[in-house]
Amino acid sequence: MIYTYMDFLASFGVGGAHPGGLQLTKHILSTENVDATKHILDAGCGTGQTASFIAENYACPLTAIDKNNLMLEKANKRFSSLSLPIRAEYADIEQLQFDDESFDLVLSESVLAFTTIPVALNELKRVLKPGGTLIAVEIVLEQQLPESEWRAITEFYGFTQLLTDSSWDNLLKQAGFRQIIIEPFNYEIDKDNVENAPDFSPSDNIDDQLIKILDNHQHLSKKYKNILGFRVFRCS
């Protein structure tokens, strides 16, 4: 069997796999006016770390979706263990089953790069209420790469594209977003805070090929640490 980077994330049950992890998620939500009237969509919830945090800290309606069945299984196991009244459901961000104008806030953490980006953005814009906000945490290309290296990165991770922040800005505008704020994350990760530690729920009997994917990921992260960055996109 040939495994993918997404298989690695699911098998190891990596929570907060997006850059900045849970600390960034907390920072993002702290700047939003989230109350009991706001309906949030966690678009690509993974193992449910962010959805759990929202459910535990904000008294608001929450919908969590993903299209990886193993991720969904681990998310729902997490919710059950915490006695949270939510359940992650299968959904494809490119073909959402929700009505138009369903959500006040859509949160997408390192998900869009794995999709057909213009299609996914159009769907997320469609399900946002007027005045609603999309917050996306996404990888950006800080400088141009030779095509061979660009292709090696996209093929390893399964990215459909590898974009600069200006290219992201253009695609967001094409999807109908009018106000787009692009933010770097300049806060140091508090490694002494246990809440910011890596979060794992590994499967039994993990294949050696998946461990090799982890090794390759660590190698690429180190090699391209000054070339692959990320931004927080706040769009309405």
N, C-alpha and C positions, 0 to 999 in steps of 0.2 A: 504493500500500500504506500502511496506517495502522500505525505502529509504536507499541510500548508502552515503558514505562520498563524492563521486563525485557528487551526487545529491545535497548535501549541498553546495558544491562549486559553482555549476551551479545556484542554486536557489538564493543564496546570491550574485552571480555575483562577486566572489572574484577575483580581479586582483592582480597579483604578489603573488600568493599563495605559490610559491616556497620559501625556506629559503633565506633570504637576500633581497627578493623582488626586486623592481625596482633599488634600489641602487646597488645591486650585478650585475644586468643586465648591468647597465651603466659601472660599473668597468670592466666587461668582455669585452664589446664591445670597450672600450677605449684602450684595449691592443691588439686589432686586427687591421690589416691594411684593413679597410673596405672603399672601394671607389666605383665609379660608375660601375666598371667592375665586381664586386663581386655579385653573385646571392645567396641570403640567404634563407634558409628554416627554418621557425619557426614551429617546429614539435611538435604539441600539444599547439596551441596558446591560448587556454582558451578564456577569454573575450577580448583578443586583446591588453592588456597593452603593452607588449613587442613589438609586431608588430607595434603599433602606434608610440612608441618611435623611432623605427628604421626608419619608413617612414618619420617621422618629422625631423630626424637628419642626415640621410645618404641617399645620392642620388644613391641608388642601387636597382636593381630588388629584389623583396621580394615576397615570397610565404608563406601564412599562412594556416595551416591545423589543424583540430581537428575532433574528431568523436562524440562529444557530441553536439547534435543539439541545445540545449539551449545555450551552450557556443558560438556556431557559430552565433546564432541570436544576442546575446549581443555583440560579437566582431564586427559584421557588423554594428550594430547600433552605436557603438563607432566610427568606421571608417567614417560612414556617417556624424555623428555630427561634426567630425573634418575635414570634406571635404578631406579625404585622398583617393587617387586613388588605393585602394587595397580592396580585398574582401577575406574573409576567406572561405575556401572550405572544404567539408567533405572528409576525407581520414583516413584510418587506417594505422598506422605506420608499422604494421606487413605485410601489403600488399599495398605498395605504387604504385601509377599509373604512376610514373615518369620514364623517361628513365634512363638508366645507366649514371653515370657521369654527372648529371644535375646541381649540386650545388657546390659552392665554400666553403660555410659555412653552417652547420646544427646546429641549436640551439635547445636544448631540456631541458626544465626547469621542473624538478620533474614530468617527464612523463614516463620514462622507467620502473620504479618500478611497474607501473600498467599494464605492458605488459608482454608477453612471451619474456623475455629479450634477449635470444640469437637470436630469430627470428627478433625482432625489430632492434637489432644491425647490423645484416647482411643486412637488408634493408637499414638502414641509411648509412652503408659503401658502398653499391651498388650505391646509388644515389650521392655519393660524387665524385667530379672530382679528378683526380690524384693530390696529393698535397693539397687537400681540408682538412678541419678541422671539426670535430664534437666537440662541446662543450656541455657537459651535466652536469646539476646540479642535484645531486642525494643523497638521504638519505643513510647513512651508519650506520652499527651496530658497535658501539665503543667497546663493550664487549659482551660476550656471555650471552644469557638469557635462563632460563628454557623453555622447549618446550611449556608449557602452556601459558606463557607470550608472547613468540614469535608468537604463533598462534593467541592469542587475538589481537595483534597489526596488523598482516597481514590481519586478517579477518575484523577488523574494517575499516581499510583504503582501503582494496582491493588490497594490494600489492601481487604480485605473488611470490616474494622472498624478504628477508631482508638480505642484504649482507654486509660483511666487505669490506673495500677498496681494500684489496688484492683479494677478490673474484670478485669484479668489474674489477680489472686489468686483471685477468685471462680471464673473458668473453670477454673483449675488445680485448685482444690478439687473442682469438679464432675466433673473427669476422674479423680479418685481419688487425687490427690497429697495427702499428709498433712502433710509438712514442706516449707514453701515459704519460702525466704529471698530477699528482694528487695534487690539491691545496686545503688547508683549506681557509676559508674566515675569516680573522682576523680583519676586519674593524668594528668599532662600527657603528651601525645604527644611523644616524643623525635624531633623532625623532622631532627636531624642524624644519626640512625642510619639507614643506607641500608635496613636490614631493615624499617623502618616506613614507607618511602616508598610512594606509590601503585604498585600492581602492575597492569600492563595487558598484554593480548595481543590487539591490535586485528585485526579482519578486514580484508581488502583491500577497497578501494572502498566506504567507509562513506558511506551516504546522508546528504545534508544534513539530512533530517528528524531523524536521530538526533543530529546536532550541536545542533539546536534543542531536543531533549529534554534534553540536557546543560545547555544554557543555562537552561531552565526549572527544572531541578533545583537549579542553583546559586542561582537567584532565590528559590525557595521555601525552600531551606535558610537563606538569609540572613534572609528575611522572618519565618520562624517559629522562629528559633534558640532563643528563650526559651519557646516553646510546645510544640515537639516535642522531647522528650528520649528517653532510652532507659534501660533497666535490664537487669541480669543476673539472671535467675531461676534459682535452684538448687532443684530439686524432687525429692522422693523419697517 
